[in-house]
């Protein structure tokens, strides 16, 4: 008996250890679940995370400048024959914008070029250095053209390089972020489990009435005004009557919903619904994220406040290749049968070396002679593509002017005939 009991003890001890380990695993799993469920997925935490995420990019922006290159193309999609023809020509063109900036050396160089079928039609540089601004028209004029001081109405160009500007911007953004966080803290948030596109998600919703929105907008405009030389932001708000109790019905409201994965708390979609009860309409903005892609859509329902029936009129997509490179596209409806798409390829280089340009061979715009103008005109005429476009635009404007004159003459003729008829009726009445 004693021997058998001795043999059972190790087994019993092993079972106890196993149970203890399982209990520890259960406790850890329960703790992790509680953390995600009660802390990370807490309604307030979700909104705070969403607001902080918006400001992450601005906080990481470099302060000393860099180089940004944008390549823009456009296209039209339509069943209309004229639109299809216009699309054929539109797809031929490409617009490139390159901006270089160095705050330490106080240099900004921006190039704008338009090409067709990969051949440059026109290229122009706007250069700011030594507190002066220059324009260089490549292949059209051989010198930098210095812009007169009165062009900028007393504005000091060196202010563009003040390091305090970035500091003020960060301080302003910090205050704006805090206003949004405070607004969320004072409101009761609604949370529910939903299923969207076969995904099990948690929907967290913040509802703001017209008075709430009024107060937030007023606070934001006041902060923007503090960091501005003029009260531009506040003036815009007041002039557009965004803060106007008479026009804002108390029944109108803004609803912000954030959709997150139930366990990880990862944000997959954010929805803004502006409900106008008074006019029986709704405007919806949606931000969806997946890996390196982001999609922003805007939709409107002009017949009711039901956001499910809202029709999309604009879609904005961003796809990152890496942290400094990617593609953006915006697609918007022209009418029921036609849409237009603008695609932008972007590339940012924060380590690019930017040096001042040699502008010794420059001339003030006020000193341009007839000979200089003739040089420009000759070079434009030698550029067949550019010259044909200018002629086409000139011809189109002449035709429009002729149509305007013909219409005005027709209206004047009708007025003369009406006046003659009135005079004739008056004479007949007097004779009777």
C-alpha positions in Angstrom: 0.0 0.0 0.0 2.7 2.4 0.9 4.6 1.6 -2.3 1.5 2.1 -4.4 0.8 5.4 -2.6 4.4 6.4 -3.2 4.0 5.7 -7.0 0.8 7.8 -7.2 2.4 10.9 -5.6 4.5 12.0 -8.6 1.5 11.6 -10.9 -0.6 13.6 -8.5 2.1 16.2 -8.3 2.3 16.4 -12.1 -1.4 16.9 -12.4 -1.3 19.8 -9.9 1.6 21.5 -11.8 -0.3 21.1 -15.1 -3.5 22.6 -13.5 -1.5 25.5 -12.1 0.1 26.2 -15.6 -3.3 26.0 -17.2 -4.8 28.4 -14.6 -1.8 30.8 -15.2 -2.4 30.6 -19.0 -6.1 31.2 -18.5 -5.4 34.2 -16.2 -2.9 35.7 -18.7 -5.3 35.1 -21.6 -8.1 36.6 -19.5 -5.9 39.6 -18.6 -5.0 40.2 -22.2 -8.6 39.9 -23.2 -9.6 42.3 -20.4 -6.9 44.7 -21.5 -8.1 44.8 -25.1 -11.8 44.7 -24.2 -11.8 47.1 -21.2 -8.9 49.3 -21.9 -7.8 49.3 -25.6 -11.4 48.9 -26.9 -12.9 51.3 -24.4 -15.0 53.9 -26.3 -12.9 56.9 -25.1 -9.6 55.1 -25.9 -10.8 54.4 -29.4 -11.6 58.0 -30.1 -8.4 59.3 -28.4 -6.4 56.9 -30.6 -8.2 58.0 -33.8 -7.6 61.7 -33.0 -3.9 61.1 -32.1 -3.4 59.2 -35.3 -4.5 62.2 -37.4 -1.8 64.4 -35.8 1.0 61.8 -36.0 2.1 62.8 -39.5 2.3 66.5 -38.7 4.4 65.8 -35.6 6.9 63.8 -37.7 7.3 66.4 -40.4 10.9 67.6 -40.9 11.6 71.2 -40.0 14.4 72.1 -42.4 12.6 71.4 -45.7 13.3 68.9 -48.4 12.1 68.0 -51.9 8.6 67.0 -53.1 7.8 65.8 -56.6 4.3 65.5 -57.9 3.2 64.0 -61.3 -0.4 64.7 -62.2 -2.5 63.0 -64.9 -6.2 63.2 -65.6 -8.8 61.2 -67.5 -12.6 61.3 -68.2 -14.9 58.3 -68.3 -18.2 59.0 -70.1 -20.7 57.6 -72.6 -20.9 61.1 -74.1 -19.0 61.2 -77.4 -17.7 64.8 -76.8 -16.4 63.7 -73.4 -14.7 60.6 -74.8 -13.0 62.8 -77.5 -11.8 65.2 -74.8 -10.4 62.3 -72.8 -8.3 61.2 -75.8 -6.5 64.6 -75.7 -6.5 64.9 -71.9 -4.6 61.6 -71.5 -1.8 62.9 -73.6 -0.8 65.6 -71.1 1.1 65.4 -67.9 1.8 68.0 -65.2 4.9 67.9 -63.0 5.4 70.0 -59.9 8.7 69.9 -58.0 9.3 71.9 -54.9 12.6 72.2 -53.1 13.0 74.1 -49.8 16.0 74.7 -47.5 15.2 76.8 -44.4 18.9 77.2 -43.4 20.0 78.6 -46.7 16.7 80.4 -47.3 16.0 78.9 -50.7 12.8 77.8 -52.4 12.8 76.5 -55.9 9.6 75.3 -57.5 9.4 73.9 -61.1 6.2 73.5 -63.1 6.3 71.7 -66.4 3.7 70.5 -68.8 4.4 67.6 -71.2 2.5 65.9 -74.0 3.4 62.3 -75.1 6.4 62.6 -72.8 7.7 65.7 -74.6 8.0 68.9 -72.6 5.9 71.7 -73.9 6.7 74.4 -71.3 8.8 74.5 -68.1 9.0 77.3 -65.6 10.9 77.9 -62.3 9.9 80.1 -59.4 12.9 80.8 -57.3 13.1 82.6 -53.9 16.5 83.4 -52.4 18.3 86.4 -50.9 14.8 87.8 -50.1 14.1 88.1 -53.8 11.9 86.2 -56.2 12.7 85.1 -59.8 11.0 83.4 -62.7 12.9 81.3 -65.2 11.1 80.3 -68.4 13.2 77.4 -69.9 13.6 77.5 -73.7 11.6 80.7 -73.9 13.9 83.3 -72.3 17.6 83.0 -71.4 17.6 85.0 -68.2 16.1 84.9 -64.8 13.3 87.5 -64.5 13.4 89.2 -61.1 9.9 90.1 -59.8 9.6 93.7 -58.6 9.3 94.3 -54.8 5.8 95.8 -55.1 4.6 92.4 -56.4 4.5 91.1 -52.8 2.9 94.2 -51.3 5.5 94.7 -48.6 5.7 91.0 -47.5 9.2 89.9 -46.4 10.1 86.7 -48.3 12.5 85.7 -45.6 9.5 85.2 -43.3 8.9 82.0 -45.3 12.0 80.5 -43.7 11.4 81.5 -40.1 12.0 78.5 -37.9 9.3 79.8 -35.5 6.7 79.2 -38.1 7.0 75.4 -37.7 7.1 75.8 -33.9 3.9 77.9 -34.0 2.2 75.4 -36.3 3.0 72.5 -33.9 1.7 74.6 -30.9 -1.5 75.4 -32.8 -2.0 71.7 -33.8 -1.4 70.7 -30.2 -4.2 73.0 -29.0 -6.6 71.8 -31.7 -5.9 68.2 -30.8 -6.7 69.0 -27.1 -9.9 70.7 -28.1 -11.1 67.5 -29.9 -10.0 65.2 -27.1 -11.8 67.4 -24.5 -15.0 67.3 -26.7 -14.9 63.5 -26.7 -14.3 63.2 -22.9 -17.5 65.2 -22.1 -19.8 63.1 -24.3 -21.4 59.7 -23.8 -20.3 57.2 -26.5 -22.4 54.4 -27.9 -20.8 51.0 -28.6 -22.1 48.0 -30.4 -20.9 44.9 -32.3 -21.6 44.9 -36.0 -20.7 42.9 -39.1 -19.4 44.8 -42.2 -18.3 43.0 -45.3 -18.1 39.7 -43.5 -15.9 41.4 -40.8 -16.9 41.3 -37.1 -16.3 44.8 -35.9 -17.0 47.1 -33.0 -18.8 50.3 -33.8 -18.2 53.2 -31.5 -20.3 56.3 -32.1 -20.1 60.0 -30.9 -23.2 62.2 -31.5 -22.9 66.0 -31.5 -25.9 68.3 -31.8 -25.8 71.6 -33.6 -24.9 73.5 -30.4 -22.0 71.1 -29.7 -20.6 71.6 -33.2 -21.0 75.3 -32.9 -19.0 75.4 -29.7 -16.2 73.2 -31.2 -16.0 75.2 -34.4 -15.8 78.5 -32.4 -13.0 77.2 -30.2 -11.0 75.9 -33.3 -11.5 79.3 -35.1 -10.3 81.2 -32.0 -7.1 79.0 -31.8 -6.4 79.5 -35.5 -6.9 83.2 -35.1 -4.4 83.4 -32.2 -1.7 82.0 -34.5 -2.6 84.2 -37.5 -1.6 87.8 -38.2 -5.3 88.5 -39.0 -8.5 86.9 -37.8 -8.9 85.0 -41.1 -10.2 81.8 -39.7 -12.8 83.5 -37.5 -13.9 85.8 -40.3 -14.5 82.9 -42.6 -16.6 81.1 -40.0 -18.7 84.2 -39.2 -19.1 85.3 -42.8 -20.2 81.9 -44.0 -22.7 81.9 -41.0 -21.5 78.5 -39.8 -22.2 79.7 -36.3 -25.7 81.0 -36.7 -28.4 79.8 -34.3 -31.2 80.9 -36.6 -30.0 78.8 -39.5 -28.9 75.8 -37.5 -31.8 73.7 -36.4 -31.5 72.2 -32.9 -32.5 68.8 -34.5 -29.5 68.8 -36.9 -26.6 66.7 -35.7 -23.1 65.3 -36.6 -22.5 61.6 -35.9 -19.0 60.2 -35.9 -18.6 56.4 -36.0 -15.3 54.5 -35.7 -15.2 50.8 -36.7 -12.5 48.7 -35.0 -11.6 45.0 -35.0 -13.1 43.4 -31.9 -10.0 41.9 -30.4 -7.0 44.1 -31.6 -8.9 47.4 -31.6 -7.4 48.3 -35.0 -9.3 51.1 -36.7 -10.6 49.9 -40.2 -13.1 52.6 -40.9 -14.3 56.1 -39.7 -17.6 57.5 -40.8 -18.8 61.1 -40.5 -22.6 61.7 -41.0 -23.9 65.2 -41.1 -27.7 65.0 -40.7 -29.8 68.0 -41.7 -33.2 67.2 -40.3 -34.6 70.6 -41.3 -33.8 70.1 -45.1 -34.3 66.3 -44.9 -30.8 65.5 -46.3 -27.6 63.8 -45.3 -23.9 64.1 -46.2 -21.6 61.2 -45.4 -17.8 61.1 -45.3 -16.0 57.7 -44.9 -12.3 56.9 -44.3 -11.4 53.2 -44.8 -7.9 51.7 -44.2 -6.4 48.4 -45.3 -2.7 47.7 -45.1 -1.0 50.5 -47.1 -4.2 51.8 -48.7 -6.6 54.4 -47.6 -9.9 55.4 -49.2 -12.0 58.5 -48.5 -15.4 58.8 -49.9 -18.1 61.6 -49.8 -21.7 60.8 -50.5 -25.0 62.8 -50.3 -28.7 61.9 -49.9 -30.8 64.9 -51.0 -34.1 63.1 -50.4 -33.9 61.9 -46.8 -31.6 61.6 -43.8 -31.0 57.9 -44.4 -27.3 57.6 -44.9 -27.6 54.1 -46.5 -29.2 55.6 -49.6 -26.5 58.3 -49.9 -24.9 58.5 -53.4 -21.1 58.8 -53.7 -20.0 61.8 -55.6 -16.3 61.9 -54.7 -13.7 59.2 -53.9 -10.1 59.9 -52.8 -7.6 57.0 -52.6 -4.0 56.9 -51.3 -1.7 53.9 -51.8 1.8 54.0 -50.3 4.8 52.3 -51.9 7.0 53.3 -48.9 7.0 56.0 -46.3 8.1 58.7 -48.8 6.4 57.5 -52.0 3.0 56.5 -53.3 0.0 57.4 -55.5 -3.1 59.5 -54.8 -6.2 59.7 -56.9 -9.4 61.6 -56.8 -12.5 60.6 -58.7 -15.6 62.8 -58.8 -18.9 62.7 -60.7 -19.5 65.4 -63.3 -23.0 64.2 -64.1 -24.9 60.9 -64.1 -23.0 59.6 -67.1 -19.5 61.1 -66.6 -16.7 60.9 -64.1 -13.3 62.6 -64.0 -10.2 61.2 -62.3 -7.0 63.0 -61.3 -4.0 60.8 -60.4 -1.0 62.1 -58.5 2.2 60.2 -58.1 4.2 61.7 -55.2 7.8 61.3 -54.0 9.4 63.0 -51.0 13.1 63.3 -50.3 14.0 65.0 -47.0 17.8 64.5 -47.5 18.0 66.2 -50.9 20.8 68.8 -51.1 19.3 72.2 -52.1 21.7 74.9 -53.1 21.1 78.6 -54.2 21.0 79.2 -57.9 23.3 81.5 -59.9 21.1 84.4 -60.8 23.8 87.0 -61.8 22.4 86.9 -65.3 19.0 88.2 -64.3 16.8 91.2 -65.3 14.1 93.0 -63.4 10.6 92.6 -65.0 10.3 96.3 -65.2 13.4 96.5 -67.3 12.4 94.1 -70.1 12.9 95.6 -73.5 11.1 95.1 -76.8 14.1 93.0 -77.9 13.5 90.7 -74.8 9.8 90.3 -75.7 10.7 89.5 -79.3 13.1 86.8 -78.1 10.3 85.2 -76.0 7.8 85.4 -78.9 10.3 83.8 -81.4 11.0 80.9 -79.0 7.2 80.4 -78.4 6.6 80.3 -82.2 9.5 77.8 -82.6 7.7 75.5 -80.0 5.1 74.1 -82.3 3.0 72.4 -79.7 2.9 75.4 -77.3 2.2 77.8 -80.2 -0.7 75.7 -81.6 -2.2 75.6 -78.1 -2.0 79.4 -77.7 -3.5 79.9 -81.2 -6.3 77.4 -80.4 -7.1 79.3 -77.1 -7.0 82.6 -78.9 -9.3 81.3 -81.6 -11.7 79.9 -79.0 -11.8 83.2 -77.2 -12.5 85.1 -80.4 -15.3 82.7 -81.2 -16.7 83.1 -77.7 -16.5 86.9 -78.0 -18.3 86.8 -81.4 -21.1 84.7 -79.8 -21.4 87.1 -76.9 -21.6 90.1 -79.3 -24.2 88.3 -81.5 -26.3 87.5 -78.4 -26.1 91.0 -77.1 -27.1 92.4 -80.6 -30.1 90.0 -80.6 -31.2 91.1 -77.2 -30.8 94.8 -78.1 -32.8 94.2 -81.3 -35.7 92.6 -79.3 -35.7 95.5 -76.9 -35.9 98.0 -79.8 -38.8 96.1 -81.3 -40.6 96.0 -78.0 -40.1 99.7 -77.5 -41.4 100.5 -81.0 -44.4 98.3 -80.4 -45.1 100.2 -77.1 -44.8 103.6 -78.8 -47.1 102.5 -81.6 -49.7 101.2 -79.1 -49.5 104.5 -77.2 -50.1 106.6 -80.4 -53.1 104.4 -81.3 -54.6 104.9 -77.9 -54.1 108.7 -78.0 -55.7 108.9 -81.5 -58.7 106.9 -80.3 
